[in-house]
Amino acid sequence: MIRLYNTLTRKKEELQTLEPGIVKMYVCGPTVYNDAHVGHAMSALVFDIIRRYIEYRGYAVKHVMNYTDVDDKIINRANQTGVDPFVLSQRYIDDFDQNLTDLNIQPATARPRVSKSMPQIIAFVQGLIDKGHAYAASNGDVYFRVLSDDDYGKLSARKLDDMQAGSRIEVEELKEHPMDFALWKSAKPGEPSWDSPWGKGRPGWHIECSAMNLAELGEQIDIHGGGNDLIFPHHENEIAQSESFTGKQFARYWMHNGMLQLSGEKMSKSLGNIVSIKEFLSKREADVMRMLVLNGSYRAPLMFNEETLDGAEKGLERIVTALRPALPAVGHANQGALNALSTQVELTKNGYLSAMDDDFNTAGALGNLFELVRAINTARDAGASGLELQHAQATLRELAQVFGLQLKEKTGSEGADKFINLLIEIRAEVRKQKLWQLSDQIRDRLKELGVTIADSKEGTTWRWE
């Protein structure tokens, strides 16, 4: 049974879905006004891994991720660059879709965007007005009435009185209460706008997700996810809007990933420490970013620097070593080694499931994979044949694929591989003549070129590093 941490209740709970065998999951997507960065990648990877595991456990997942393509940031960037805001946002949507593909992230089953959801948004706002939870101001703005929601603040554990007392928000004369938030904003010159019962305007940020969620998944969902920087005000306001509109619990479980940090600081454009996904992928494999996420807890901050990336890359290389073929000219490993390998397969399966069932403990599950890696490599070194390694290697690959790891072994060009094989043959002749210094020189020079060779009584094998 999967147990997950619920931000709303602040404890781990068993996953019990609204519909048998189906998980409805909504995850907040990016505001598309610039290149997506590795912080966006972290959140997308976290929920891709969660989704993959839930599916592995037999559920069908209806996964919705939205694009916010109507926003102040988009408008400002469009004005700065002289590009139509919808042309700008489409460019970054296309780029982000490609980023997700390059990172081996499964596409969401639905990817709605704000600009194409106006009828649903306007109907949602009108419904809140009709129920007394919202009001239209004289200038055409529409605000949510926070005092109409008795448990406002339950997700973030904030009390309305404390929020008001500590608020730096200037009290607007048009608001009934300083913490009332905008559902609809009246049009300003030069901005995109849509007709509405309150005049031309565009939606506030929070109402967009509530309306798109309702349209795609219905009144209630199982999991709502996003970064922990969205808990307040975005997700808090989503709850207020949605539950006031439907009269039902909005999401059963709220899941939030921690923030990516660079040298102990949150990655943000204001600090100038952004690393784009494109930049990262120009230097490292997609699996390295995924391994970085797997090595930690999804709810905790994640340190992003060369040291942690190098560690993730080395861990990835360790896994790949276990998928290499048996040594050449082997017979059979001794029965003790084979028994140990068989036992470890079962231990790894059980340990992996136990860890992942406990709030998606990827680090614990990864530790179990490394135990299997060690057992496979030990059995290979003991002389296990390809057939004897097959089941253990298949198990390793299966569980790694649940994580979304592609496990691509480094290779050179066909010509380079042939040339290395020729050098290995020449080195074998050199060793027969006991020219050990020359043999070692060939080995060391190949190492400098990124090729590692391993000698055994059965022969010599090599691999790209």
Phi, psi and omega in degrees: 000127179286132174241134182227151180282127181255114180302328183294317183260349180061039176204166177279139181225153176289140178286111176235112189274156178295322177240136182304129173076005182232134175244121174264118186230125177246128180234127181295128180264189187277158165270120195265088178227000181198174177300137177291144182248178186293340172295319174297321180297318181302309182298317180296321179292318179305310185280339171292317179295317178299314179298313181301319182289318178301320177293322178299329179276007169105002180269152166267131183249123170264105190249119179247129173231125184266161168244125174271104182245014172228110187192155178305319183296321179293315180299315180296317180294322179296319179294323180292323185263350181072025181250143175303135184300329180281330173293317179299310183295324179296322179300316183282334172294314178299318179296317182292321175303318179291321175304314181297319177297315181296331179271005181060039177264127182297137178293142176298154179290339174212140180227073181290159176228153187300315186299339180256012183238020185299317179302319180292321181294314181296319178296323180294314179298316180297322178298321178293323176296315181299328182271000178084011181264356181213163180212149178266130177276169185293338182268002180099355172286152174234133183239148172278136182270098187295331180291347178278351182251103187298329183249029177301130181102003186291331180286316183270359181059039177249144176262140184302320180297319179293321179297319181293317183294324183265003185284140174259004182290127179293130181291118179272140182297334183283343182272145173283328183219141184299336180268359173301140184238155188285130171262328181217136181245130179295150187293143173246154181304134176083002180258151172298143180210161180228150176290143178209170176299345183252010181104176180295142180179196179213160186286156168286165186297314191290323185294334184301310183293322178299316182290317180292322177298314180299317182293324186269325189237350180097189188289333182228143177230167180274309186231132170242128185233168177162180178290153182290351173285352180264354183305312175226131007265349193300304184288327175301317181286329174300315179300312182302313181295307188295315182287330175291327181285316187263335186076014182235159174299132185285294181237138180284324183228133176249122182241133183227129176272152176287174183267148174282135182236142177243115183055040175084359180248147175298137177285124181204155180294326182295331179271350178070025182244037183277137171241116182288158177298319179301315180298316180300313185289344175284345184243332185226158174290153176301323180300334181292317177296321179294319178296324177300316179293317182296330183289345183243188173264134185297338182272351185261160173299149181239121181279128181243107175202177184299324181295312181290327177291320177298320178296319178296320181294319179295321177297320178297317179297324178299317180296317182298327180301328184284349181262002179284155183292169177297159178295150181293149174057039179270162173257255178224144175289158177294156186298328179298317179295321180291321177296319179297322179293316180298317179297319182293328176303312181291319178298320180293315179303310182295317180293322179298310181296319180298317180293314183291328176294338181267076177058040173055054180283081185294325180297318177294318179295322179295322176301322177293324176296320180294329174296321178290321176303313180300316182294321179295313181295324177295316180294321178297313180297334178278359175103015180297141179279170177301321179294322180288334178272345192303311184296316181295318179293322178296321178296316179300314181294320180299312182289326177293325179291331174299325175286345183088011178285135181268334175054057178274123178281138180294136179224160173257190176288164180301319180295319180295318180298318180296320181294320179295319177301321178296317178297322179296320178296316179297319180297323178298320178293321178299320180292326178298327179273004177060034175269074191292324181296318178292322177300315180293326179295318177298315179300314184291321179293324176295322178300319178297331180271004177091019180242124179253132178246150180229126179261139174215175181293341179274345182143194183244134174240160179216161178206156171282139176264000000 
